[in-house]
Amino acid sequence: MADWSTRACASLLEVSIAAGIMTAYTALLFYAQPVFALIQGVALLVGVHMQPVFGFFGWALPVAFFGWQWALRGRTGQSLGQRVMRIVTVDEDTARPLGPARSIVRSLLHVVDIAPAFFGLVRPIVHHRRQTWADQISRSLVVEMDVILAIAEVRE
């Protein structure tokens, strides 16, 4: 099973990428102000306010990134952060990737981990299978890549 620090590093990498996307978008809005002012001016002529649209994309882009990461994790077993940290999220019964829908639900279930004073996020430190509550509810395990490679060798 993957240890807590490895899982935390993978998550922090993904949060850093999402923050970078948000920062790059904000910088684009700032440095391309004349272009966006022109767009806003043209839009106002037809009665459309673009400011809420620009604000929407500031949050929609990082959310879309996380959605893509969760679906990628379901399809391949790894998000970008997990790939860098060499860990994999798998079904605890089959040792195969969860599938995109189940992976997205698992990620959304991390709200359960946050609810009781973030205890669920540090639970892998003391749990015998190193699972968060979201992992336990979704019947998933986060394991090191070496474990998956050893299972693949045994099956061949």
N, C-alpha and C positions, 0 to 999 in steps of 0.2 A: 504494500500500500504506500502511496505517496505521502510524505510527511507534510506537516502543516506549513512549514516555511516555504517549501517548493510550491505548494498550492497558492499561498499568499503572493509569492513573486509572480506567478503566472497571471493572477488576477490584477496585480498592480501594473504589469506590463500592458494589459488590455485597457485598463482605466487610463493609463498614460497616453496610449494611442488615441483613445476617444477624446481626451483633453486636448491633445495636439490637433485633432480635427477641428474641434471647437475654436481653438486659438487661431488656426490658419484661416478659418472662415471669418472670424472677427477681424483679423489683419487684412484680409481681402476687402471686406466692407470698408475698412478705414482707408486703405491706400487707393482704392478705386472709387472713392467718394464722388468725384465728378461724373463718372459713368453711372453710378447708382442714383445720383441726383437727377440726371437726365431721364433715367428709367422712371423714377418717381414722378417727375414732371409730366412725362407723356401719359403715365397711368392716371394721374389726377385729371387730365383732360377728358378721360373717358369715365371718371368717377370711381376709380379704384385706388385704394390706399395700399401702398406697397410695404410700408413699415412693418405691419404685422407679418407679412409674408417673409421679409428678411429675418425677423425675429424667430419665426417658426423654423426656418432652416438651421438656425444656430443650435437648436435642440434636436431637430429631426435627423441631422446627419450623424451625430454620435449615437442616437438611439438606433438608427439603421445599422450602424457599425456593430453595435452589440447584438442586434437581431441576426445579422450575418454570422457573427462569431458563434452564437448559440446554435444556429442551424448547421454551420460547418462542424462544430463539435459533435452534433448528432450524426452527421454523415460519415465523418472520418475518425471520430473519437478525440480529436484535438482541435482546440482553438489556436490562434497564433501564439498566445502566451504559453499555452501548454506545450506547443511544439518546441518552443525555445527551451522550456524547462524539462523537456523529455518526459512528460506525464500524459496519461490517456484516461478519458472517462469511458467506462464500459458498463454494460449490463452485468449485474452481479451473478446472474445464472448462466449466461452464455458467453461472457467475456467478449462480446461484440459491441460495436457502437450502438447508442441508444436509438438513433433515428432523429431527424430534425424536430418533429413535433414533441416528442418526449423530452428531448434536450431543452427545448424552449420552456416547456412546463417546469422542468427541473430548475432551470435558471430563475424563473419567476417564483418558484417555491423558496428561494433563498430569503424571501421576506419572512418566512417562518424562522429562519436562523437569526434574523436581525431583531425580531420582536422582543424576546426576553433579554434585553440589555446586551445584545450581540453575542450571547453565550453560544448560540448554535454555530457561529463562525469559528470559535475557538474549541468547539467540541472535538474536532479531530485530534487534538493534542491528547485527550484522555480516553477517547473511544477505542475499543479493541480493534475495530476495522477501519479506524480513522475516517469515519463518515460524519458529515453534517446531518442535520435533520432532513434537509432537502434531498441529500443522497439516500437516506434511509427510506423516505417516503417514495422516492422515484425508483428505488431498488437499483442504485448505481454505485459504482466504486471508482475512485480515482487511483490509478496504479502507475508505477514507473514503467517506462517503455521497455526496460529489460524483462519485466514480468511477461508482457504481451509477446515479446520475441521468443521467450522460453516456451510459452504455451503453443506458439505457432510451430516451433521445432518439434515439440512432442506430438502434435497432430499430424505432422508430415510423415 
